[in-house]
Amino acid sequence: MIATEVIIKPLITEKSTIGNEQNRYSFQVNRRADKKQIRRAVEELYEVRVISVATLNRKGQLRRNRHGYWKTPAMKRAIVKIHPEDRIELF
């Protein structure tokens, strides 16, 4: 996979912005991507040195409204720790 297919989007949440202070950045990634592909994609797109990658698979949730039930899509997250001298400007 090419780098733009691996990284779908950066995740900007309250918890992830706290992690940014410790050089940890969160991304939504392709569900088929493994840690080595995620590492190469972040290093290529943002030109930083990656120390470690942690991944989380989130199961889709069942939601309900007045017309019945529906399921949100499952997603995969990656928390990437980068070298202390490097920074990623997300916004």
HTML snippet that shows the backbone in 3Dmol.js (N, CA, C, O; Angstrom):
<script src="https://3Dmol.org/build/3Dmol-min.js"></script>
<div id="view" style="width:600px;height:400px;position:relative"></div>
<script>
const pdb = `
ATOM      1  N   MET A   1       0.832  -1.187   0.000  1.00  0.00           N
ATOM      2  CA  MET A   1       0.000   0.000   0.000  1.00  0.00           C
ATOM      3  C   MET A   1       0.874   1.247   0.000  1.00  0.00           C
ATOM      4  O   MET A   1       1.958   1.262   0.583  1.00  0.00           O
ATOM      5  N   ILE A   2       0.391   2.283  -0.656  1.00  0.00           N
ATOM      6  CA  ILE A   2       1.109   3.548  -0.633  1.00  0.00           C
ATOM      7  C   ILE A   2       0.718   4.327   0.626  1.00  0.00           C
ATOM      8  O   ILE A   2      -0.294   4.029   1.260  1.00  0.00           O
ATOM      9  N   ALA A   3       1.524   5.317   0.975  1.00  0.00           N
ATOM     10  CA  ALA A   3       1.376   6.014   2.256  1.00  0.00           C
ATOM     11  C   ALA A   3       0.019   6.703   2.398  1.00  0.00           C
ATOM     12  O   ALA A   3      -0.545   6.737   3.492  1.00  0.00           O
ATOM     13  N   THR A   4      -0.506   7.246   1.310  1.00  0.00           N
ATOM     14  CA  THR A   4      -1.790   7.945   1.414  1.00  0.00           C
ATOM     15  C   THR A   4      -2.962   6.990   1.556  1.00  0.00           C
ATOM     16  O   THR A   4      -4.049   7.414   1.948  1.00  0.00           O
ATOM     17  N   GLU A   5      -2.773   5.717   1.251  1.00  0.00           N
ATOM     18  CA  GLU A   5      -3.817   4.724   1.493  1.00  0.00           C
ATOM     19  C   GLU A   5      -3.762   4.183   2.910  1.00  0.00           C
ATOM     20  O   GLU A   5      -4.780   3.741   3.443  1.00  0.00           O
ATOM     21  N   VAL A   6      -2.592   4.211   3.525  1.00  0.00           N
ATOM     22  CA  VAL A   6      -2.434   3.689   4.883  1.00  0.00           C
ATOM     23  C   VAL A   6      -3.015   4.666   5.899  1.00  0.00           C
ATOM     24  O   VAL A   6      -3.827   4.271   6.736  1.00  0.00           O
ATOM     25  N   ILE A   7      -2.615   5.928   5.839  1.00  0.00           N
ATOM     26  CA  ILE A   7      -3.098   6.954   6.772  1.00  0.00           C
ATOM     27  C   ILE A   7      -4.358   7.572   6.188  1.00  0.00           C
ATOM     28  O   ILE A   7      -4.309   8.201   5.131  1.00  0.00           O
ATOM     29  N   ILE A   8      -5.489   7.398   6.869  1.00  0.00           N
ATOM     30  CA  ILE A   8      -6.744   7.977   6.386  1.00  0.00           C
ATOM     31  C   ILE A   8      -6.857   9.431   6.837  1.00  0.00           C
ATOM     32  O   ILE A   8      -7.090  10.323   6.021  1.00  0.00           O
ATOM     33  N   LYS A   9      -6.689   9.669   8.158  1.00  0.00           N
ATOM     34  CA  LYS A   9      -6.747  11.038   8.664  1.00  0.00           C
ATOM     35  C   LYS A   9      -6.174  11.078  10.075  1.00  0.00           C
ATOM     36  O   LYS A   9      -6.208  10.072  10.783  1.00  0.00           O
ATOM     37  N   PRO A  10      -5.649  12.226  10.492  1.00  0.00           N
ATOM     38  CA  PRO A  10      -5.233  12.365  11.886  1.00  0.00           C
ATOM     39  C   PRO A  10      -6.461  12.558  12.768  1.00  0.00           C
ATOM     40  O   PRO A  10      -7.445  13.170  12.353  1.00  0.00           O
ATOM     41  N   LEU A  11      -6.393  12.037  13.975  1.00  0.00           N
ATOM     42  CA  LEU A  11      -7.519  12.156  14.910  1.00  0.00           C
ATOM     43  C   LEU A  11      -7.240  13.296  15.873  1.00  0.00           C
ATOM     44  O   LEU A  11      -6.230  13.295  16.578  1.00  0.00           O
ATOM     45  N   ILE A  12      -8.135  14.263  15.898  1.00  0.00           N
ATOM     46  CA  ILE A  12      -8.014  15.426  16.772  1.00  0.00           C
ATOM     47  C   ILE A  12      -9.096  15.304  17.849  1.00  0.00           C
ATOM     48  O   ILE A  12     -10.246  15.682  17.628  1.00  0.00           O
ATOM     49  N   THR A  13      -8.720  14.780  18.999  1.00  0.00           N
ATOM     50  CA  THR A  13      -9.628  14.677  20.129  1.00  0.00           C
ATOM     51  C   THR A  13      -8.935  15.281  21.346  1.00  0.00           C
ATOM     52  O   THR A  13      -7.753  15.622  21.298  1.00  0.00           O
ATOM     53  N   GLU A  14      -9.678  15.404  22.420  1.00  0.00           N
ATOM     54  CA  GLU A  14      -9.090  15.963  23.634  1.00  0.00           C
ATOM     55  C   GLU A  14      -7.967  15.060  24.148  1.00  0.00           C
ATOM     56  O   GLU A  14      -6.916  15.541  24.572  1.00  0.00           O
ATOM     57  N   LYS A  15      -8.198  13.769  24.107  1.00  0.00           N
ATOM     58  CA  LYS A  15      -7.185  12.826  24.595  1.00  0.00           C
ATOM     59  C   LYS A  15      -5.945  12.818  23.700  1.00  0.00           C
ATOM     60  O   LYS A  15      -4.821  12.724  24.192  1.00  0.00           O
ATOM     61  N   SER A  16      -6.152  12.916  22.389  1.00  0.00           N
ATOM     62  CA  SER A  16      -4.991  12.889  21.494  1.00  0.00           C
ATOM     63  C   SER A  16      -4.182  14.186  21.566  1.00  0.00           C
ATOM     64  O   SER A  16      -2.968  14.152  21.364  1.00  0.00           O
ATOM     65  N   THR A  17      -4.811  15.315  21.845  1.00  0.00           N
ATOM     66  CA  THR A  17      -4.050  16.551  21.980  1.00  0.00           C
ATOM     67  C   THR A  17      -3.207  16.556  23.249  1.00  0.00           C
ATOM     68  O   THR A  17      -2.152  17.190  23.287  1.00  0.00           O
ATOM     69  N   ILE A  18      -3.653  15.863  24.278  1.00  0.00           N
ATOM     70  CA  ILE A  18      -2.824  15.700  25.478  1.00  0.00           C
ATOM     71  C   ILE A  18      -1.620  14.830  25.139  1.00  0.00           C
ATOM     72  O   ILE A  18      -0.517  15.087  25.621  1.00  0.00           O
ATOM     73  N   GLY A  19      -1.820  13.807  24.317  1.00  0.00           N
ATOM     74  CA  GLY A  19      -0.721  12.944  23.894  1.00  0.00           C
ATOM     75  C   GLY A  19       0.281  13.652  23.007  1.00  0.00           C
ATOM     76  O   GLY A  19       1.448  13.263  22.964  1.00  0.00           O
ATOM     77  N   ASN A  20      -0.155  14.696  22.289  1.00  0.00           N
ATOM     78  CA  ASN A  20       0.757  15.438  21.422  1.00  0.00           C
ATOM     79  C   ASN A  20       1.880  16.101  22.220  1.00  0.00           C
ATOM     80  O   ASN A  20       2.980  16.294  21.702  1.00  0.00           O
ATOM     81  N   GLU A  21       1.609  16.447  23.462  1.00  0.00           N
ATOM     82  CA  GLU A  21       2.639  17.042  24.308  1.00  0.00           C
ATOM     83  C   GLU A  21       3.738  16.042  24.639  1.00  0.00           C
ATOM     84  O   GLU A  21       4.859  16.432  24.967  1.00  0.00           O
ATOM     85  N   GLN A  22       3.421  14.756  24.555  1.00  0.00           N
ATOM     86  CA  GLN A  22       4.398  13.699  24.839  1.00  0.00           C
ATOM     87  C   GLN A  22       4.897  13.053  23.548  1.00  0.00           C
ATOM     88  O   GLN A  22       5.422  11.939  23.577  1.00  0.00           O
ATOM     89  N   ASN A  23       4.738  13.740  22.418  1.00  0.00           N
ATOM     90  CA  ASN A  23       5.159  13.264  21.098  1.00  0.00           C
ATOM     91  C   ASN A  23       4.438  11.991  20.675  1.00  0.00           C
ATOM     92  O   ASN A  23       5.032  11.121  20.039  1.00  0.00           O
ATOM     93  N   ARG A  24       3.164  11.879  21.025  1.00  0.00           N
ATOM     94  CA  ARG A  24       2.325  10.762  20.577  1.00  0.00           C
ATOM     95  C   ARG A  24       1.187  11.342  19.741  1.00  0.00           C
ATOM     96  O   ARG A  24       0.459  12.227  20.190  1.00  0.00           O
ATOM     97  N   TYR A  25       1.049  10.839  18.539  1.00  0.00           N
ATOM     98  CA  TYR A  25       0.042  11.340  17.613  1.00  0.00           C
ATOM     99  C   TYR A  25      -0.878  10.201  17.199  1.00  0.00           C
ATOM    100  O   TYR A  25      -0.427   9.074  16.993  1.00  0.00           O
ATOM    101  N   SER A  26      -2.177  10.498  17.077  1.00  0.00           N
ATOM    102  CA  SER A  26      -3.174   9.483  16.748  1.00  0.00           C
ATOM    103  C   SER A  26      -3.644   9.654  15.309  1.00  0.00           C
ATOM    104  O   SER A  26      -3.858  10.773  14.842  1.00  0.00           O
ATOM    105  N   PHE A  27      -3.799   8.538  14.617  1.00  0.00           N
ATOM    106  CA  PHE A  27      -4.254   8.529  13.234  1.00  0.00           C
ATOM    107  C   PHE A  27      -5.287   7.432  13.041  1.00  0.00           C
ATOM    108  O   PHE A  27      -5.222   6.378  13.673  1.00  0.00           O
ATOM    109  N   GLN A  28      -6.243   7.696  12.156  1.00  0.00           N
ATOM    110  CA  GLN A  28      -7.116   6.630  11.698  1.00  0.00           C
ATOM    111  C   GLN A  28      -6.422   6.010  10.491  1.00  0.00           C
ATOM    112  O   GLN A  28      -6.032   6.717   9.562  1.00  0.00           O
ATOM    113  N   VAL A  29      -6.272   4.694  10.508  1.00  0.00           N
ATOM    114  CA  VAL A  29      -5.513   4.014   9.469  1.00  0.00           C
ATOM    115  C   VAL A  29      -6.372   2.948   8.794  1.00  0.00           C
ATOM    116  O   VAL A  29      -7.441   2.585   9.283  1.00  0.00           O
ATOM    117  N   ASN A  30      -5.880   2.462   7.668  1.00  0.00           N
ATOM    118  CA  ASN A  30      -6.539   1.394   6.931  1.00  0.00           C
ATOM    119  C   ASN A  30      -6.569   0.142   7.802  1.00  0.00           C
ATOM    120  O   ASN A  30      -5.592  -0.155   8.489  1.00  0.00           O
ATOM    121  N   ARG A  31      -7.670  -0.588   7.780  1.00  0.00           N
ATOM    122  CA  ARG A  31      -7.821  -1.752   8.651  1.00  0.00           C
ATOM    123  C   ARG A  31      -6.872  -2.878   8.283  1.00  0.00           C
ATOM    124  O   ARG A  31      -6.578  -3.730   9.122  1.00  0.00           O
ATOM    125  N   ARG A  32      -6.388  -2.902   7.050  1.00  0.00           N
ATOM    126  CA  ARG A  32      -5.483  -3.974   6.624  1.00  0.00           C
ATOM    127  C   ARG A  32      -4.018  -3.628   6.840  1.00  0.00           C
ATOM    128  O   ARG A  32      -3.152  -4.475   6.622  1.00  0.00           O
ATOM    129  N   ALA A  33      -3.721  -2.407   7.261  1.00  0.00           N
ATOM    130  CA  ALA A  33      -2.331  -1.966   7.428  1.00  0.00           C
ATOM    131  C   ALA A  33      -1.740  -2.543   8.713  1.00  0.00           C
ATOM    132  O   ALA A  33      -2.414  -2.613   9.741  1.00  0.00           O
ATOM    133  N   ASP A  34      -0.473  -2.954   8.643  1.00  0.00           N
ATOM    134  CA  ASP A  34       0.205  -3.426   9.841  1.00  0.00           C
ATOM    135  C   ASP A  34       1.140  -2.335  10.369  1.00  0.00           C
ATOM    136  O   ASP A  34       1.242  -1.256   9.785  1.00  0.00           O
ATOM    137  N   LYS A  35       1.822  -2.631  11.481  1.00  0.00           N
ATOM    138  CA  LYS A  35       2.632  -1.612  12.145  1.00  0.00           C
ATOM    139  C   LYS A  35       3.791  -1.130  11.283  1.00  0.00           C
ATOM    140  O   LYS A  35       4.127   0.054  11.308  1.00  0.00           O
ATOM    141  N   LYS A  36       4.405  -2.027  10.525  1.00  0.00           N
ATOM    142  CA  LYS A  36       5.525  -1.623   9.676  1.00  0.00           C
ATOM    143  C   LYS A  36       5.064  -0.677   8.571  1.00  0.00           C
ATOM    144  O   LYS A  36       5.758   0.291   8.257  1.00  0.00           O
ATOM    145  N   GLN A  37       3.907  -0.945   7.982  1.00  0.00           N
ATOM    146  CA  GLN A  37       3.372  -0.061   6.941  1.00  0.00           C
ATOM    147  C   GLN A  37       3.001   1.296   7.523  1.00  0.00           C
ATOM    148  O   GLN A  37       3.230   2.324   6.885  1.00  0.00           O
ATOM    149  N   ILE A  38       2.429   1.314   8.726  1.00  0.00           N
ATOM    150  CA  ILE A  38       2.060   2.572   9.380  1.00  0.00           C
ATOM    151  C   ILE A  38       3.317   3.389   9.679  1.00  0.00           C
ATOM    152  O   ILE A  38       3.338   4.600   9.461  1.00  0.00           O
ATOM    153  N   ARG A  39       4.361   2.729  10.177  1.00  0.00           N
ATOM    154  CA  ARG A  39       5.624   3.414  10.472  1.00  0.00           C
ATOM    155  C   ARG A  39       6.202   4.056   9.217  1.00  0.00           C
ATOM    156  O   ARG A  39       6.598   5.221   9.245  1.00  0.00           O
ATOM    157  N   ARG A  40       6.256   3.306   8.111  1.00  0.00           N
ATOM    158  CA  ARG A  40       6.809   3.835   6.865  1.00  0.00           C
ATOM    159  C   ARG A  40       5.968   4.985   6.330  1.00  0.00           C
ATOM    160  O   ARG A  40       6.512   5.957   5.808  1.00  0.00           O
ATOM    161  N   ALA A  41       4.639   4.886   6.452  1.00  0.00           N
ATOM    162  CA  ALA A  41       3.756   5.930   5.936  1.00  0.00           C
ATOM    163  C   ALA A  41       3.919   7.231   6.711  1.00  0.00           C
ATOM    164  O   ALA A  41       3.968   8.302   6.105  1.00  0.00           O
ATOM    165  N   VAL A  42       4.004   7.161   8.040  1.00  0.00           N
ATOM    166  CA  VAL A  42       4.165   8.375   8.852  1.00  0.00           C
ATOM    167  C   VAL A  42       5.525   9.007   8.583  1.00  0.00           C
ATOM    168  O   VAL A  42       5.626  10.229   8.471  1.00  0.00           O
ATOM    169  N   GLU A  43       6.570   8.192   8.480  1.00  0.00           N
ATOM    170  CA  GLU A  43       7.897   8.734   8.197  1.00  0.00           C
ATOM    171  C   GLU A  43       7.953   9.381   6.826  1.00  0.00           C
ATOM    172  O   GLU A  43       8.638  10.388   6.647  1.00  0.00           O
ATOM    173  N   GLU A  44       7.242   8.819   5.854  1.00  0.00           N
ATOM    174  CA  GLU A  44       7.249   9.370   4.505  1.00  0.00           C
ATOM    175  C   GLU A  44       6.411  10.645   4.399  1.00  0.00           C
ATOM    176  O   GLU A  44       6.851  11.624   3.795  1.00  0.00           O
ATOM    177  N   LEU A  45       5.213  10.643   4.979  1.00  0.00           N
ATOM    178  CA  LEU A  45       4.311  11.784   4.834  1.00  0.00           C
ATOM    179  C   LEU A  45       4.741  12.992   5.679  1.00  0.00           C
ATOM    180  O   LEU A  45       4.678  14.128   5.210  1.00  0.00           O
ATOM    181  N   TYR A  46       5.173  12.750   6.911  1.00  0.00           N
ATOM    182  CA  TYR A  46       5.457  13.851   7.823  1.00  0.00           C
ATOM    183  C   TYR A  46       6.948  14.099   8.041  1.00  0.00           C
ATOM    184  O   TYR A  46       7.317  15.054   8.724  1.00  0.00           O
ATOM    185  N   GLU A  47       7.810  13.255   7.473  1.00  0.00           N
ATOM    186  CA  GLU A  47       9.259  13.404   7.572  1.00  0.00           C
ATOM    187  C   GLU A  47       9.736  13.512   9.018  1.00  0.00           C
ATOM    188  O   GLU A  47      10.442  14.451   9.385  1.00  0.00           O
ATOM    189  N   VAL A  48       9.339  12.534   9.831  1.00  0.00           N
ATOM    190  CA  VAL A  48       9.744  12.440  11.232  1.00  0.00           C
ATOM    191  C   VAL A  48      10.326  11.044  11.474  1.00  0.00           C
ATOM    192  O   VAL A  48      10.184  10.146  10.644  1.00  0.00           O
ATOM    193  N   ARG A  49      10.982  10.881  12.623  1.00  0.00           N
ATOM    194  CA  ARG A  49      11.524   9.580  13.008  1.00  0.00           C
ATOM    195  C   ARG A  49      10.565   8.926  13.995  1.00  0.00           C
ATOM    196  O   ARG A  49      10.291   9.491  15.054  1.00  0.00           O
ATOM    197  N   VAL A  50      10.056   7.757  13.667  1.00  0.00           N
ATOM    198  CA  VAL A  50       9.078   7.051  14.496  1.00  0.00           C
ATOM    199  C   VAL A  50       9.807   6.116  15.444  1.00  0.00           C
ATOM    200  O   VAL A  50      10.685   5.357  15.032  1.00  0.00           O
ATOM    201  N   ILE A  51       9.433   6.178  16.730  1.00  0.00           N
ATOM    202  CA  ILE A  51      10.024   5.299  17.735  1.00  0.00           C
ATOM    203  C   ILE A  51       9.180   4.038  17.895  1.00  0.00           C
ATOM    204  O   ILE A  51       9.716   2.930  17.884  1.00  0.00           O
ATOM    205  N   SER A  52       7.848   4.198  18.046  1.00  0.00           N
ATOM    206  CA  SER A  52       6.993   3.031  18.232  1.00  0.00           C
ATOM    207  C   SER A  52       5.604   3.304  17.667  1.00  0.00           C
ATOM    208  O   SER A  52       5.202   4.452  17.474  1.00  0.00           O
ATOM    209  N   VAL A  53       4.884   2.213  17.409  1.00  0.00           N
ATOM    210  CA  VAL A  53       3.515   2.284  16.888  1.00  0.00           C
ATOM    211  C   VAL A  53       2.653   1.339  17.710  1.00  0.00           C
ATOM    212  O   VAL A  53       3.008   0.176  17.900  1.00  0.00           O
ATOM    213  N   ALA A  54       1.522   1.836  18.198  1.00  0.00           N
ATOM    214  CA  ALA A  54       0.528   1.014  18.891  1.00  0.00           C
ATOM    215  C   ALA A  54      -0.772   1.100  18.095  1.00  0.00           C
ATOM    216  O   ALA A  54      -1.152   2.179  17.639  1.00  0.00           O
ATOM    217  N   THR A  55      -1.451  -0.028  17.927  1.00  0.00           N
ATOM    218  CA  THR A  55      -2.679  -0.044  17.140  1.00  0.00           C
ATOM    219  C   THR A  55      -3.850  -0.505  17.995  1.00  0.00           C
ATOM    220  O   THR A  55      -3.694  -1.290  18.930  1.00  0.00           O
ATOM    221  N   LEU A  56      -5.030   0.007  17.646  1.00  0.00           N
ATOM    222  CA  LEU A  56      -6.272  -0.373  18.317  1.00  0.00           C
ATOM    223  C   LEU A  56      -7.333  -0.648  17.257  1.00  0.00           C
ATOM    224  O   LEU A  56      -7.526   0.156  16.345  1.00  0.00           O
ATOM    225  N   ASN A  57      -8.011  -1.768  17.373  1.00  0.00           N
ATOM    226  CA  ASN A  57      -9.136  -2.065  16.496  1.00  0.00           C
ATOM    227  C   ASN A  57     -10.419  -1.753  17.256  1.00  0.00           C
ATOM    228  O   ASN A  57     -10.686  -2.344  18.302  1.00  0.00           O
ATOM    229  N   ARG A  58     -11.212  -0.825  16.730  1.00  0.00           N
ATOM    230  CA  ARG A  58     -12.471  -0.454  17.372  1.00  0.00           C
ATOM    231  C   ARG A  58     -13.622  -1.101  16.636  1.00  0.00           C
ATOM    232  O   ARG A  58     -13.770  -0.936  15.425  1.00  0.00           O
ATOM    233  N   LYS A  59     -14.427  -1.829  17.365  1.00  0.00           N
ATOM    234  CA  LYS A  59     -15.576  -2.507  16.800  1.00  0.00           C
ATOM    235  C   LYS A  59     -16.683  -1.490  16.542  1.00  0.00           C
ATOM    236  O   LYS A  59     -16.836  -0.529  17.295  1.00  0.00           O
ATOM    237  N   GLY A  60     -17.451  -1.702  15.477  1.00  0.00           N
ATOM    238  CA  GLY A  60     -18.579  -0.821  15.185  1.00  0.00           C
ATOM    239  C   GLY A  60     -19.664  -0.952  16.244  1.00  0.00           C
ATOM    240  O   GLY A  60     -19.902  -2.038  16.770  1.00  0.00           O
ATOM    241  N   GLN A  61     -20.313   0.152  16.549  1.00  0.00           N
ATOM    242  CA  GLN A  61     -21.336   0.159  17.590  1.00  0.00           C
ATOM    243  C   GLN A  61     -22.724   0.069  16.981  1.00  0.00           C
ATOM    244  O   GLN A  61     -22.948   0.513  15.855  1.00  0.00           O
ATOM    245  N   LEU A  62     -23.644  -0.501  17.725  1.00  0.00           N
ATOM    246  CA  LEU A  62     -25.023  -0.599  17.295  1.00  0.00           C
ATOM    247  C   LEU A  62     -25.774   0.648  17.762  1.00  0.00           C
ATOM    248  O   LEU A  62     -25.821   0.923  18.961  1.00  0.00           O
ATOM    249  N   ARG A  63     -26.349   1.390  16.851  1.00  0.00           N
ATOM    250  CA  ARG A  63     -27.089   2.619  17.163  1.00  0.00           C
ATOM    251  C   ARG A  63     -28.572   2.399  16.878  1.00  0.00           C
ATOM    252  O   ARG A  63     -28.949   1.515  16.108  1.00  0.00           O
ATOM    253  N   ARG A  64     -29.399   3.216  17.510  1.00  0.00           N
ATOM    254  CA  ARG A  64     -30.833   3.068  17.332  1.00  0.00           C
ATOM    255  C   ARG A  64     -31.472   4.431  17.121  1.00  0.00           C
ATOM    256  O   ARG A  64     -31.106   5.410  17.771  1.00  0.00           O
ATOM    257  N   ASN A  65     -32.422   4.481  16.213  1.00  0.00           N
ATOM    258  CA  ASN A  65     -33.268   5.659  16.081  1.00  0.00           C
ATOM    259  C   ASN A  65     -34.701   5.178  15.864  1.00  0.00           C
ATOM    260  O   ASN A  65     -34.974   3.987  16.014  1.00  0.00           O
ATOM    261  N   ARG A  66     -35.594   6.049  15.525  1.00  0.00           N
ATOM    262  CA  ARG A  66     -36.997   5.647  15.451  1.00  0.00           C
ATOM    263  C   ARG A  66     -37.306   4.733  14.273  1.00  0.00           C
ATOM    264  O   ARG A  66     -38.368   4.112  14.228  1.00  0.00           O
ATOM    265  N   HIS A  67     -36.385   4.648  13.324  1.00  0.00           N
ATOM    266  CA  HIS A  67     -36.604   3.788  12.162  1.00  0.00           C
ATOM    267  C   HIS A  67     -35.962   2.420  12.308  1.00  0.00           C
ATOM    268  O   HIS A  67     -36.123   1.580  11.423  1.00  0.00           O
ATOM    269  N   GLY A  68     -35.248   2.168  13.382  1.00  0.00           N
ATOM    270  CA  GLY A  68     -34.638   0.865  13.601  1.00  0.00           C
ATOM    271  C   GLY A  68     -33.191   0.970  14.034  1.00  0.00           C
ATOM    272  O   GLY A  68     -32.734   2.007  14.516  1.00  0.00           O
ATOM    273  N   TYR A  69     -32.485  -0.130  13.849  1.00  0.00           N
ATOM    274  CA  TYR A  69     -31.094  -0.221  14.262  1.00  0.00           C
ATOM    275  C   TYR A  69     -30.171  -0.089  13.057  1.00  0.00           C
ATOM    276  O   TYR A  69     -30.534  -0.452  11.939  1.00  0.00           O
ATOM    277  N   TRP A  70     -28.986   0.429  13.297  1.00  0.00           N
ATOM    278  CA  TRP A  70     -27.936   0.487  12.287  1.00  0.00           C
ATOM    279  C   TRP A  70     -26.603   0.421  12.986  1.00  0.00           C
ATOM    280  O   TRP A  70     -26.510   0.707  14.180  1.00  0.00           O
ATOM    281  N   LYS A  71     -25.570   0.048  12.262  1.00  0.00           N
ATOM    282  CA  LYS A  71     -24.262  -0.164  12.854  1.00  0.00           C
ATOM    283  C   LYS A  71     -23.253   0.829  12.288  1.00  0.00           C
ATOM    284  O   LYS A  71     -23.190   1.049  11.079  1.00  0.00           O
ATOM    285  N   THR A  72     -22.462   1.427  13.187  1.00  0.00           N
ATOM    286  CA  THR A  72     -21.398   2.316  12.747  1.00  0.00           C
ATOM    287  C   THR A  72     -20.234   1.464  12.242  1.00  0.00           C
ATOM    288  O   THR A  72     -20.060   0.335  12.701  1.00  0.00           O
ATOM    289  N   PRO A  73     -19.450   1.969  11.326  1.00  0.00           N
ATOM    290  CA  PRO A  73     -18.352   1.155  10.788  1.00  0.00           C
ATOM    291  C   PRO A  73     -17.231   0.958  11.808  1.00  0.00           C
ATOM    292  O   PRO A  73     -16.983   1.818  12.652  1.00  0.00           O
ATOM    293  N   ALA A  74     -16.563  -0.182  11.714  1.00  0.00           N
ATOM    294  CA  ALA A  74     -15.396  -0.452  12.545  1.00  0.00           C
ATOM    295  C   ALA A  74     -14.216   0.353  12.004  1.00  0.00           C
ATOM    296  O   ALA A  74     -14.160   0.659  10.813  1.00  0.00           O
ATOM    297  N   MET A  75     -13.277   0.691  12.882  1.00  0.00           N
ATOM    298  CA  MET A  75     -12.117   1.469  12.444  1.00  0.00           C
ATOM    299  C   MET A  75     -10.881   1.026  13.200  1.00  0.00           C
ATOM    300  O   MET A  75     -10.964   0.422  14.269  1.00  0.00           O
ATOM    301  N   LYS A  76      -9.744   1.337  12.628  1.00  0.00           N
ATOM    302  CA  LYS A  76      -8.462   1.024  13.249  1.00  0.00           C
ATOM    303  C   LYS A  76      -7.734   2.330  13.526  1.00  0.00           C
ATOM    304  O   LYS A  76      -7.650   3.207  12.666  1.00  0.00           O
ATOM    305  N   ARG A  77      -7.206   2.445  14.749  1.00  0.00           N
ATOM    306  CA  ARG A  77      -6.444   3.619  15.153  1.00  0.00           C
ATOM    307  C   ARG A  77      -4.994   3.235  15.366  1.00  0.00           C
ATOM    308  O   ARG A  77      -4.683   2.095  15.713  1.00  0.00           O
ATOM    309  N   ALA A  78      -4.120   4.187  15.156  1.00  0.00           N
ATOM    310  CA  ALA A  78      -2.707   3.992  15.436  1.00  0.00           C
ATOM    311  C   ALA A  78      -2.216   5.166  16.261  1.00  0.00           C
ATOM    312  O   ALA A  78      -2.466   6.324  15.925  1.00  0.00           O
ATOM    313  N   ILE A  79      -1.518   4.860  17.341  1.00  0.00           N
ATOM    314  CA  ILE A  79      -0.886   5.881  18.168  1.00  0.00           C
ATOM    315  C   ILE A  79       0.608   5.766  17.913  1.00  0.00           C
ATOM    316  O   ILE A  79       1.226   4.747  18.223  1.00  0.00           O
ATOM    317  N   VAL A  80       1.181   6.817  17.347  1.00  0.00           N
ATOM    318  CA  VAL A  80       2.570   6.809  16.899  1.00  0.00           C
ATOM    319  C   VAL A  80       3.393   7.698  17.814  1.00  0.00           C
ATOM    320  O   VAL A  80       3.067   8.867  18.019  1.00  0.00           O
ATOM    321  N   LYS A  81       4.467   7.135  18.364  1.00  0.00           N
ATOM    322  CA  LYS A  81       5.392   7.918  19.183  1.00  0.00           C
ATOM    323  C   LYS A  81       6.579   8.285  18.312  1.00  0.00           C
ATOM    324  O   LYS A  81       7.185   7.426  17.671  1.00  0.00           O
ATOM    325  N   ILE A  82       6.909   9.588  18.294  1.00  0.00           N
ATOM    326  CA  ILE A  82       8.001  10.052  17.441  1.00  0.00           C
ATOM    327  C   ILE A  82       9.172  10.524  18.295  1.00  0.00           C
ATOM    328  O   ILE A  82       9.052  10.673  19.511  1.00  0.00           O
ATOM    329  N   HIS A  83      10.287  10.751  17.646  1.00  0.00           N
ATOM    330  CA  HIS A  83      11.521  11.188  18.312  1.00  0.00           C
ATOM    331  C   HIS A  83      11.283  12.532  18.999  1.00  0.00           C
ATOM    332  O   HIS A  83      10.578  13.378  18.450  1.00  0.00           O
ATOM    333  N   PRO A  84      11.860  12.753  20.197  1.00  0.00           N
ATOM    334  CA  PRO A  84      11.616  14.001  20.935  1.00  0.00           C
ATOM    335  C   PRO A  84      11.994  15.282  20.197  1.00  0.00           C
ATOM    336  O   PRO A  84      11.440  16.341  20.492  1.00  0.00           O
ATOM    337  N   GLU A  85      12.915  15.210  19.256  1.00  0.00           N
ATOM    338  CA  GLU A  85      13.321  16.411  18.528  1.00  0.00           C
ATOM    339  C   GLU A  85      12.387  16.742  17.370  1.00  0.00           C
ATOM    340  O   GLU A  85      12.448  17.850  16.838  1.00  0.00           O
ATOM    341  N   ASP A  86      11.520  15.805  16.964  1.00  0.00           N
ATOM    342  CA  ASP A  86      10.632  16.015  15.822  1.00  0.00           C
ATOM    343  C   ASP A  86       9.253  16.469  16.271  1.00  0.00           C
ATOM    344  O   ASP A  86       8.830  16.193  17.394  1.00  0.00           O
ATOM    345  N   ARG A  87       8.560  17.163  15.387  1.00  0.00           N
ATOM    346  CA  ARG A  87       7.197  17.623  15.636  1.00  0.00           C
ATOM    347  C   ARG A  87       6.366  17.431  14.368  1.00  0.00           C
ATOM    348  O   ARG A  87       6.888  17.474  13.254  1.00  0.00           O
ATOM    349  N   ILE A  88       5.048  17.217  14.562  1.00  0.00           N
ATOM    350  CA  ILE A  88       4.102  17.156  13.453  1.00  0.00           C
ATOM    351  C   ILE A  88       3.116  18.288  13.662  1.00  0.00           C
ATOM    352  O   ILE A  88       2.475  18.366  14.710  1.00  0.00           O
ATOM    353  N   GLU A  89       2.986  19.165  12.683  1.00  0.00           N
ATOM    354  CA  GLU A  89       2.026  20.264  12.751  1.00  0.00           C
ATOM    355  C   GLU A  89       0.724  19.819  12.101  1.00  0.00           C
ATOM    356  O   GLU A  89       0.620  19.789  10.875  1.00  0.00           O
ATOM    357  N   LEU A  90      -0.277  19.472  12.924  1.00  0.00           N
ATOM    358  CA  LEU A  90      -1.549  18.999  12.392  1.00  0.00           C
ATOM    359  C   LEU A  90      -2.515  20.131  12.112  1.00  0.00           C
ATOM    360  O   LEU A  90      -3.334  20.035  11.197  1.00  0.00           O
ATOM    361  N   PHE A  91      -2.432  21.200  12.883  1.00  0.00           N
ATOM    362  CA  PHE A  91      -3.320  22.347  12.674  1.00  0.00           C
ATOM    363  C   PHE A  91      -2.654  23.615  13.122  1.00  0.00           C
ATOM    364  O   PHE A  91      -3.246  24.690  13.024  1.00  0.00           O
TER     365      PHE A  91
END
`;
const viewer = $3Dmol.createViewer("view");
viewer.addModel(pdb, "pdb");
viewer.setStyle({}, {cartoon: {color: "spectrum"}});
viewer.zoomTo();
viewer.render();
</script>
